[in-house]
């Protein structure tokens, strides 16, 4: 199955954001919901099971100058096996112009046993753009091993690379569950914060050079979390691992609340 969806948000000149374009195809159906804290919200509604191996799904989001939009999903995405040898792909491309802000806050991606899935995201930010970008991966449904999933994220800010990260789990990724990667955790995720709000995160100061550095955060048994300021812009990355999706969401939710306009 192939599907393309697109969201375009623009400022209306009166301090509000309107959705100029909202177009989807099954299973990427788009629905506008009530605004959250005054921010227009779009939900991606799955019109079919999956993604299934062989699916090629693409979603693009453009946020104009001075506009703000939040994108969510109504439920977790479960990557499922399909025809032998086929790979499913979900590509997200986002462009945020100067003064625009995007909150990308989907539910988890679940790597069901036997799946072969690639999730690719490419984000382009102007100098004065703001971003909250959350990604969460659960390695297998309850009581089953993880399938093969690659999550790759690329973010550019003001024409320069800001973040390049990739994670592979499943049988085709030797050592992914070991101490060098997830350390036995079955849920992992990250939250990228770009904009002036990133400076208010729990960073400390390196007494040697006076530069901000990251630190580990309280996470509880079987979990870990770290806040890392990024070079190349007012940005910081929170990464976390946990034994379950609920604990992971708790670790990644507080910064979302802190950086959402009242």
C-alpha positions in Angstrom: 0.0 0.0 0.0 1.2 3.5 -0.8 -0.1 6.7 0.7 0.8 10.4 0.9 -0.4 12.9 3.4 0.3 16.6 3.8 -0.2 19.3 6.4 0.4 23.0 5.8 -0.1 25.5 8.6 0.1 29.3 8.1 -0.4 32.4 10.3 -3.6 34.3 9.5 -2.2 37.7 10.3 -4.3 38.1 13.5 -2.2 36.0 15.8 -3.8 32.7 15.0 -2.8 29.6 12.9 -4.9 28.1 10.2 -4.5 24.9 8.3 -4.2 25.8 4.6 -3.9 22.2 3.5 -4.9 19.0 5.2 -4.8 16.1 2.8 -4.4 12.4 3.4 -4.9 8.9 1.9 -5.7 5.7 3.7 -4.0 4.6 6.0 -2.7 8.2 6.6 -5.9 10.0 7.3 -5.7 13.5 8.8 -8.3 15.0 11.1 -8.2 18.4 12.8 -9.1 18.3 16.5 -9.8 21.0 19.1 -6.9 23.3 19.8 -4.7 22.4 22.7 -3.6 25.4 24.8 -4.6 27.5 21.7 -2.4 25.4 19.4 -4.2 23.9 16.3 -3.9 20.1 16.5 -3.9 17.5 13.8 -4.4 13.8 14.4 -3.1 11.1 12.1 -5.8 8.4 12.0 -4.8 4.9 10.8 -7.2 3.9 8.1 -5.9 0.3 8.0 -3.7 -2.0 10.1 0.0 -1.7 9.9 2.3 -0.5 8.5 2.6 -3.9 6.8 5.8 -5.1 5.1 5.6 -3.6 1.6 3.8 -0.4 2.6 5.3 2.9 1.6 3.8 5.8 3.6 4.8 9.5 3.4 3.8 12.5 5.4 4.9 16.0 4.9 4.4 19.0 7.3 5.1 22.6 6.5 4.8 25.3 9.1 4.8 28.9 7.9 6.3 32.0 9.5 4.6 32.8 12.8 2.4 29.6 12.7 2.3 26.9 15.3 0.8 23.4 14.9 0.8 20.2 16.9 0.6 16.7 15.2 -0.4 13.6 17.1 -1.6 10.1 16.3 -4.7 8.5 17.8 -3.0 5.3 18.7 0.4 3.5 18.5 1.6 2.3 15.1 2.3 -1.4 15.1 4.8 -2.5 12.4 3.6 -5.9 11.2 5.1 -8.6 9.0 3.8 -8.9 5.4 5.0 -10.6 2.3 8.4 -12.3 2.5 11.3 -10.1 1.9 9.3 -6.9 1.8 10.1 -3.8 3.9 7.6 -1.3 5.2 8.6 2.4 5.2 7.3 5.5 6.9 8.8 8.8 5.8 8.2 12.1 7.5 9.4 15.4 6.1 8.9 18.6 8.0 9.8 22.2 7.2 9.4 24.9 9.7 10.0 28.5 8.6 11.3 31.4 10.7 9.1 32.1 13.6 7.1 28.9 13.1 6.8 26.1 15.7 6.0 22.4 15.2 5.1 20.0 18.0 5.5 16.4 16.7 4.1 14.2 19.4 2.9 10.8 18.0 2.2 7.7 20.0 4.7 4.8 20.1 6.0 2.7 17.2 5.7 -1.0 18.2 8.1 -3.4 16.5 6.0 -6.6 16.3 7.7 -9.9 15.9 8.6 -10.6 12.2 8.3 -7.1 11.0 10.9 -5.3 8.8 10.3 -1.6 9.1 12.2 1.6 8.4 11.0 4.9 9.9 12.8 7.9 8.4 12.4 11.6 9.5 13.9 14.6 7.9 13.3 18.0 9.5 14.5 21.4 8.1 14.3 24.4 10.5 14.9 28.0 9.8 17.0 30.2 12.1 14.1 31.3 14.3 12.0 28.1 14.2 10.9 26.1 17.2 10.5 22.4 17.5 9.3 19.7 19.9 10.0 16.3 18.3 9.2 13.1 20.2 9.9 9.6 19.0 9.2 6.4 21.0 9.9 2.8 20.1 8.6 -0.3 21.8 10.5 -3.5 21.0 7.8 -6.1 20.5 4.2 -6.5 21.7 3.6 -8.0 25.2 5.4 -11.3 25.6 6.9 -11.4 22.1 10.4 -10.6 20.7 11.0 -7.5 18.6 10.9 -7.4 14.9 13.5 -5.5 12.8 13.1 -1.8 12.9 15.4 1.1 11.9 14.5 4.6 13.2 16.6 7.3 11.5 16.2 11.1 12.2 17.9 14.0 10.5 17.4 17.6 11.6 19.0 20.7 10.1 18.9 24.1 11.7 19.6 27.4 9.9 21.2 25.4 7.0 23.5 23.4 9.3 23.3 19.8 10.6 21.8 19.8 14.1 21.0 16.1 14.7 21.8 12.8 13.0 20.7 9.7 14.9 19.8 6.2 14.0 18.7 3.1 16.0 18.3 -0.5 14.8 16.6 -3.2 16.8 15.6 -6.8 16.1 17.3 -9.9 14.8 19.1 -8.1 12.0 20.8 -5.8 14.5 23.3 -7.8 16.6 23.9 -6.5 20.1 20.9 -4.1 20.1 19.6 -5.4 23.5 23.1 -5.5 25.1 24.7 -2.9 27.4 26.1 -0.9 24.5 22.7 0.0 23.2 19.4 -0.6 25.2 20.9 -2.6 28.1 17.8 -4.9 28.2 15.2 -2.2 28.0 12.3 -2.8 25.7 11.2 0.8 25.3 13.3 3.7 24.2 12.7 7.2 22.9 13.9 10.8 22.6 12.6 14.3 22.7 14.3 17.1 20.8 13.7 20.7 21.9 14.7 23.5 19.6 14.4 27.2 20.4 15.0 29.4 23.4 13.1 27.0 25.7 15.9 24.5 25.2 18.1 26.6 27.5 15.7 26.1 30.4 16.3 22.4 30.5 18.2 20.6 33.3 21.7 21.3 31.9 24.7 22.0 34.1 27.7 24.1 33.4 31.2 22.7 32.8 33.4 24.6 35.1 36.4 24.1 32.9 35.1 25.7 29.7 31.9 27.4 30.9 29.9 25.4 28.2 26.7 23.7 29.0 26.9 19.9 29.3 24.3 17.2 29.7 23.5 15.2 32.8 21.7 12.1 33.8 18.2 12.6 35.2 16.3 10.6 37.9 14.6 7.7 36.1 13.8 5.0 38.6 14.6 1.2 38.5 15.3 -0.3 35.1 15.2 3.1 33.3 17.6 5.8 32.3 17.4 9.3 31.0 19.9 12.0 29.9 19.5 15.6 28.9 22.1 16.7 26.3 22.5 20.3 25.0 23.3 20.2 21.2 25.9 22.2 19.3 24.7 24.2 16.3 21.7 25.9 17.8 19.6 26.6 20.9 18.7 22.9 21.2 18.7 20.0 23.6 18.0 16.3 23.3 16.4 14.1 26.0 16.9 10.4 25.5 15.4 7.7 27.7 15.1 3.9 28.0 12.6 2.0 30.1 11.1 -1.4 30.7 7.7 -0.4 29.4 5.9 2.2 27.3 4.2 3.9 30.2 7.4 4.6 32.1 9.1 5.8 28.9 6.2 8.3 28.3 6.5 9.6 31.9 10.2 10.3 31.3 9.5 12.2 28.1 6.3 14.0 29.1 7.6 16.5 31.6 9.8 18.4 29.2 6.8 18.6 26.7 4.6 20.2 29.4 7.4 22.6 30.3 7.9 23.8 26.8 4.2 24.1 25.8 2.8 27.6 25.9 0.3 28.0 28.7 
